[in-house]
Amino acid sequence: MESQSYTKAERSRTKSLLNLYLESEGIDKEDGLHEIILQYLEQQTKYGISERDRPHLERLRDLQKQLHAEKNKHH
């Protein structure tokens, strides 16, 4: 998945809109956000992403950090 780059203002507006929506539906903001995150993780792969994937994801994260460090070295 390619990462989008959003401004702080864009992120803030989106989060504010989400919070307003959840409140308007009578849903606790933290519970609503948790539910959205769970759904997102389930949709990312054929089998979903769960705690069993943590070691693999940590390794991928570390490789991403190394990649970005290498890119920054050459610029």
Backbone as CSV, one residue per row, in Angstrom:
resi,resn,N_x,N_y,N_z,CA_x,CA_y,CA_z,C_x,C_y,C_z
1,MET,0.839,-1.175,0.000,0.000,0.000,0.000,0.883,1.237,0.000
2,GLU,0.671,2.099,-0.952,1.427,3.346,-1.038,0.818,4.364,-0.078
3,SER,1.656,5.009,0.674,1.196,5.950,1.693,0.886,7.320,1.093
4,GLN,-0.265,7.848,1.475,-0.618,9.222,1.116,0.059,10.158,2.091
5,SER,0.287,11.364,1.654,0.829,12.376,2.539,-0.225,13.463,2.715
6,TYR,-0.679,13.643,3.942,-1.718,14.611,4.239,-1.172,15.706,5.130
7,THR,-1.732,16.894,4.985,-1.333,17.986,5.860,-1.976,17.786,7.225
8,LYS,-1.418,18.456,8.215,-1.977,18.393,9.563,-3.424,18.894,9.553
9,ALA,-3.696,19.931,8.774,-5.053,20.490,8.687,-6.031,19.476,8.078
10,GLU,-5.594,18.760,7.034,-6.456,17.750,6.411,-6.786,16.633,7.396
11,ARG,-5.767,16.174,8.107,-5.984,15.105,9.092,-6.920,15.573,10.195
12,SER,-6.729,16.800,10.625,-7.559,17.354,11.694,-9.018,17.481,11.260
13,ARG,-9.254,17.988,10.042,-10.624,18.130,9.529,-11.309,16.778,9.404
14,THR,-10.578,15.794,8.893,-11.150,14.461,8.718,-11.486,13.836,10.069
15,LYS,-10.576,13.950,11.015,-10.820,13.385,12.343,-12.000,14.090,13.012
16,SER,-12.075,15.393,12.856,-13.172,16.163,13.429,-14.509,15.730,12.830
17,LEU,-14.534,15.533,11.520,-15.754,15.093,10.846,-16.164,13.699,11.319
18,LEU,-15.199,12.811,11.446,-15.486,11.468,11.948,-16.053,11.532,13.361
19,ASN,-15.418,12.306,14.224,-15.890,12.432,15.601,-17.312,12.982,15.637
20,LEU,-17.595,13.983,14.818,-18.932,14.549,14.746,-19.943,13.496,14.296
21,TYR,-19.583,12.733,13.267,-20.469,11.674,12.792,-20.751,10.659,13.900
22,LEU,-19.703,10.179,14.560,-19.886,9.180,15.614,-20.768,9.722,16.729
23,GLU,-20.511,10.958,17.144,-21.328,11.579,18.190,-22.783,11.711,17.739
24,SER,-22.990,12.062,16.470,-24.357,12.241,15.970,-25.114,10.924,15.918
25,GLU,-24.377,9.808,15.870,-24.991,8.487,15.860,-25.086,7.892,17.266
26,GLY,-24.613,8.639,18.270,-24.641,8.144,19.639,-23.595,7.083,19.916
27,ILE,-22.516,7.103,19.152,-21.440,6.115,19.285,-20.261,6.768,20.008
28,ASP,-19.743,6.075,21.018,-18.552,6.557,21.703,-17.422,6.720,20.686
29,LYS,-16.729,7.860,20.731,-15.687,8.145,19.732,-14.585,7.079,19.722
30,GLU,-14.139,6.678,20.902,-13.060,5.689,20.980,-13.527,4.330,20.467
31,ASP,-14.746,3.930,20.824,-15.285,2.654,20.339,-15.478,2.692,18.827
32,GLY,-15.977,3.808,18.312,-16.186,3.941,16.875,-14.886,3.864,16.110
33,LEU,-13.866,4.557,16.605,-12.558,4.530,15.954,-11.963,3.123,16.007
34,HIS,-12.114,2.454,17.138,-11.623,1.086,17.278,-12.288,0.171,16.255
35,GLU,-13.596,0.307,16.084,-14.337,-0.511,15.121,-13.838,-0.255,13.691
36,ILE,-13.588,0.997,13.362,-13.079,1.342,12.034,-11.709,0.718,11.799
37,ILE,-10.866,0.778,12.802,-9.528,0.195,12.685,-9.616,-1.314,12.487
38,LEU,-10.477,-1.973,13.267,-10.650,-3.424,13.112,-11.106,-3.773,11.705
39,GLN,-12.082,-3.043,11.201,-12.579,-3.304,9.843,-11.475,-3.090,8.815
40,TYR,-10.692,-2.033,8.983,-9.592,-1.749,8.065,-8.597,-2.908,8.052
41,LEU,-8.217,-3.366,9.234,-7.250,-4.463,9.319,-7.796,-5.737,8.694
42,GLU,-9.073,-6.007,8.878,-9.676,-7.206,8.300,-9.716,-7.132,6.776
43,GLN,-9.809,-5.952,6.218,-9.936,-5.794,4.775,-8.599,-5.756,4.038
44,GLN,-7.501,-5.641,4.743,-6.207,-5.436,4.087,-5.648,-6.671,3.411
45,THR,-6.018,-7.834,3.857,-5.533,-9.063,3.236,-6.683,-10.054,3.144
46,LYS,-6.461,-11.118,2.440,-7.484,-12.153,2.287,-7.942,-12.688,3.641
47,TYR,-7.011,-12.811,4.583,-7.316,-13.383,5.892,-7.365,-12.348,7.000
48,GLY,-7.169,-11.073,6.672,-7.143,-10.041,7.698,-5.787,-9.966,8.380
49,ILE,-5.615,-8.939,9.146,-4.382,-8.744,9.901,-4.733,-8.885,11.372
50,SER,-3.941,-9.709,12.083,-4.208,-9.936,13.502,-2.886,-9.960,14.267
51,GLU,-2.985,-10.238,15.549,-1.792,-10.274,16.401,-0.753,-11.270,15.894
52,ARG,-1.186,-12.325,15.245,-0.217,-13.321,14.739,0.723,-12.700,13.702
53,ASP,0.297,-11.602,13.107,1.095,-10.939,12.076,2.092,-9.920,12.638
54,ARG,2.013,-9.657,13.930,2.849,-8.623,14.536,4.347,-8.786,14.227
55,PRO,4.958,-9.961,14.417,6.408,-10.083,14.133,6.745,-9.750,12.674
56,HIS,5.929,-10.232,11.765,6.158,-9.958,10.342,6.005,-8.463,10.050
57,LEU,4.987,-7.840,10.622,4.762,-6.410,10.396,5.885,-5.565,11.000
58,GLU,6.378,-5.982,12.157,7.502,-5.261,12.767,8.737,-5.337,11.875
59,ARG,8.966,-6.491,11.282,10.108,-6.656,10.375,9.943,-5.772,9.145
60,LEU,8.732,-5.763,8.569,8.471,-4.902,7.411,8.647,-3.427,7.763
61,ARG,8.178,-3.035,8.948,8.345,-1.649,9.394,9.834,-1.288,9.470
62,ASP,10.628,-2.188,10.037,12.062,-1.926,10.153,12.715,-1.803,8.782
63,LEU,12.284,-2.633,7.842,12.817,-2.545,6.486,12.414,-1.221,5.821
64,GLN,11.188,-0.763,6.065,10.748,0.530,5.527,11.625,1.656,6.087
65,LYS,11.912,1.594,7.379,12.769,2.618,8.000,14.161,2.614,7.363
66,GLN,14.699,1.415,7.135,16.015,1.308,6.497,15.982,1.868,5.086
67,LEU,14.916,1.570,4.351,14.764,2.070,2.995,14.727,3.596,2.980
68,HIS,13.945,4.186,3.866,13.854,5.647,3.922,15.180,6.276,4.346
69,ALA,15.890,5.614,5.250,17.197,6.122,5.671,18.176,6.100,4.504
70,GLU,18.143,5.037,3.715,19.020,4.937,2.550,18.668,6.005,1.516
71,LYS,17.382,6.211,1.278,16.953,7.244,0.324,17.417,8.613,0.781
72,ASN,17.313,8.887,2.070,17.719,10.198,2.586,19.222,10.402,2.525
73,LYS,19.984,9.317,2.616,21.445,9.399,2.511,21.886,9.865,1.137
74,HIS,21.127,9.455,0.126,21.505,9.734,-1.256,20.932,11.043,-1.777
75,HIS,20.238,11.794,-0.939,19.666,13.074,-1.384,20.357,14.229,-0.756
